[in-house]
Amino acid sequence: MTQKQKCYSFLWGRFVMTANAFHRLNLWDVYRALLRHASAPRADVCLLPVPGKPSSVKVRCRHATAHQDRSGTGFWILTEADLSRTTIKLVHDL
């Protein structure tokens, strides 16, 4: 995917995936999860504070959605608040 690719309701930014997630997840399931993540209403997306920032700073949050691939492996899709990067991580990599 290219930087600033528009998908549904927001720009994805740079797309990155941990090596562990790349080797363990079904990539077709990751693609489908990315489409769901991009189209999720903001009310359905949980907000996580950025590490190292005080919890009172609500402007710097990440949009996160949880998913599973066809083998039941859980993973997160995290988009930075400034929409500069979307990251795929396994649940136990967080």
SETORNU-100373 format. One record per atom (N, C-alpha, C): x, y, z; residue in one letter. Coordinates in steps of 0.2 Angstrom, whole numbers, plus 5000, padded with zeros to 4 digits. Last residue first. Layout:
BEGIN
XYZA ...
END
This chain:
BEGIN
501049655110L 500949725113L 501249745119L 501149535106D 501749575104D 501649645107D 499949455108H 500549455113H 501149495111H 499249495096V 499049515103V 499549515108V 500349565083L 499949505087L 499749535094L 499949715074K 500349675079K 499949615081K 500049835061I 499749765063I 500249735068I 499850005060T 500249955062T 499849885064T 499850155051T 499450095053T 499850035054T 500350325052R 500550255052R 499950205054R 499750445053S 500350445049S 500550365048S 498650495060L 498550455053L 499150445049L 498750545072D 498850595066D 498850555059D 498550435080A 498050485080A 498150535074A 498950275071E 499150335075E 498550395074E 498050135072T 498250185068T 498350245072T 498249955074L 498350025077L 498450075072L 497549805075I 497749855070I 497649925074I 498049655083W 497849725083W 497949755077W 497549475083F 497949535081F 497649605082F 497549305087G 497249375088G 497749425086G 497149165077T 497749205080T 497449275081T 496249075071G 496149105078G 496649145081G 496449055058S 496649005063S 496549025070S 495949165052R 495549105051R 495849045056R 496249295064D 496249265057D 495949205057D 495449425073Q 495749365073Q 495749335066Q 495649595080H 495349545075H 495649475076H 495249755087A 495549685088A 495249645083A 495849925084T 495349875083T 495649805084T 496250085088A 496350015089A 495749975088A 496950245086H 496350205085H 496550135084H 497850325099R 497850285093R 497150255093R 498050505103C 497850435105C 497950395098C 498350645108R 498850595105R 498650525107R 497350715114V 497450725107V 497950675104V 497350695127K 496950655123K 497050665116K 498350695140V 498450715133V 498050675129V 498150625152S 497750685151S 497850715144S 499150525152S 498450505150S 498050565149S 500650585145P 500250585150P 499550565148P 501650465135K 501250535135K 500750525141K 502250345135G 502650405136G 502250465136G 501150275122P 501650265127P 502050325128P 499550355119V 500250345116V 500750335122V 498050275124P 498550325125P 499250305122P 496850215113L 497350195118L 497850255118L 495150195110L 495650235110L 496250215115L 494150085100C 494350105106C 495050145106C 492850115089V 493550105090V 493750125096V 491450145088D 491650075088D 492350065089D 491450285085A 491150255091A 491350185093A 491950285072R 492350305077R 492150285084R 491550145062P 491350215065P 491750225071P 492650065051A 492350065058A 492150135060A 493350065040S 492650085039S 492350085046S 494650015043A 494550085040A 493850105040A 494349895049H 494649945053H 494550015050H 493949825037R 493449835043R 493649895047R 495149825030L 494549865027L 494049875032L 495949755039L 496049825037L 495449865034L 495249625037A 495249665044A 495449735043A 495649595024R 494949605026R 494849645033R 497049585027Y 496749635022Y 496049645023Y 497149475036V 497349545038V 497049595033V 496649375027D 496249395033D 496449465036D 497749375019W 497049385016W 496549405022W 498749325027L 498749395024L 498049415021L 498649255042N 498449245035N 498349315032N 500149265053L 499449285051L 499349265043L 501449245055R 500949195058R 500249205055R 502349335048H 502449255047H 501949215050H 501849455052F 501849435045F 501949365044F 501949455066A 501349455063A 501349435056A 503449455066N 503049405069N 502349395067N 503649585061A 503849515057A 503549455060A 502249695061T 502849665064T 503049605060T 501949805048M 501749745051M 502349715054M 501349965041V 501849925044V 501549865048V 500950095030F 500650035033F 501249985035F 500650265032R 501150215031R 500950145034R 498950315030G 499650325032G 500050275030G 497550295028W 497950245032W 498650265034W 496350415030L 496950395026L 497350345031L 494550365031F 495150405033F 495750375029F 493450295025S 493350355029S 493950395031S 494050205012Y 493450225016Y 493450295019Y 495650255010C 495250195011C 494650205015C 496950325002K 496350335005K 495950265005K 498650325006Q 498150285002Q 497450295006Q 499850375012K 499250415011K 498750385007K 500950265004Q 500850315009Q 500250365007Q 500250114997T 500650174997T 500450225002T 500449945000M 500050005000M 500450065000M 
END
